[in-house]
């Protein structure tokens, strides 16, 4: 039973990983793969599950960063609505500060991960595109 009222106490622990032999997703509690019956070393399984959890988190964070960047055009449009200019200005200023901080945090946390996972490669590309888009928006604001 979990301590207190937290429902996430066991959710933070990595539980699944890819089988080194057949690449199917399996549980770390397994002693052998249920698909190809390859034997599984528990320490290797835990390390692989931890890496998979970090990759999943990197992809998720990159997605959140993309959503935040997509708010910038909405705030730019709000600038042209009477009586809403202040809200648009505050949103743009917030994103001008927050997006580069989020990009730096993402790079610090996840850029050193070595993986050929296509979702992780897509996440890195998303962060790069968001950085370029942020630079363009800030460049237009300065001009």
N, C-alpha and C positions, 0 to 999 in steps of 0.2 A: 504494500500500500504506500502511496505517496505521502511525503511529509507535508502537513498543512493542507491548504486548498489548491495548491499548484497542480495543474493538469499537464504541464510540460516537463516535469522532472525526468521522465523516461524518454521523452521525445527527442531530447538533445543528444542522446547517445546513438552513434551510428549502428544500424542494424542490418543493412543490406550492402552487397557489393557484387561486382561482376566476377563470375568464375574465370580463373585464368585460362582454363582449357576451352570452354565453349562460349564464353562471353554472355551467358545468361545471368540474370540477376537472381542472387540467392541470399539466404539469411546467414548471418555470421554464426549462429548457433549450430549450423549444420556441420557434420564431420565429413560429409562427402556431398558433391553436387548431385542434386536430384535429377538433373538432365543427362549428364555424361558420366556420373558416378566417379569423378576424379576426387581423390582425397584432398581435404582442405586443412591447412595449418591454421589453428585459431589465431595466432599472433599476426600472420600475414592477412588473414581475413579481417581482423580489427583494423589494421593499417589501411587496407584497401577500402574498407567501409568509411573510415575517417576521411580519406581522400575524396571518395565519392560524395560525401556530405559537404565537403568544402567546395567541390565543383558545383554541386546543386545550389549552394548558397551564393556562389559567384554569379551563376546564371540568373538567379532570382534578383540579386541586387542590381545587376546590369539592366534587368527589365524595369525595375523601379526607377532607375536613373533615366531610362528612355522615356518613361511616362512623365517624369518631372520635366524633362526637356521639351516634351510635346505640349506642356502647359504654356511655354513662352509665347507661341503665336496667339494663343487665346488671350493672354494678358496684353499683348500688343493690340489686339482688336478691341479689348475693353477700354483702352486709352481713348478711343474715338466715340465712346458712348457718353453722352452728357450725364453728369452727376456720378459717373463710375470711374473717372480718370484717376482718382486717388487710389482706388483699389487696384487698377491696372499697374500703376506706377509702383506700388508696394510689392505686387507680385513679381514684376520684372526685377526690381532691386533684390528681392529675396533670392530669386533664381540666379542672378548674377553672382551672388555670394555663395549660395548653397551648392550649385552644380559643380564648380571646380573643387570644392571641399569634398563632395561625394566622389568625384573622379579620383582625387588623390587618395582617399580612404580605400576605394576599390582597388586601385593599383597597389597600395601598400599591403592589403590583405591577400590579394589573389593573383597578382601578376607573376609571381614566382612559381606558381603551380605548373608542373610539367605534365601535360595531358594532350592526347590526340582526340579527345572527345569533341565531336562536331558542335555540340551545344556550347561548350566552353570557348571554342574558337569564335563562334557567333557572338558570345557575350563580350569577348575582347574587342571584336569589330564594332559592336554596339557602343561600347565605352569610347572608342576612338571617334566614331561618328558624332556622338553627343559632344565630345570635346571640341571638335571642329565646328559644329553647329553653335555651340556656346560662344566660341571665339568670333564667329560671324555676327551673332546677335549683339555681342558687346561692342564689336567694331562699328556696327551701324549706330549703336546708341552713342558712341563717342563722337562720331561724325555729326 
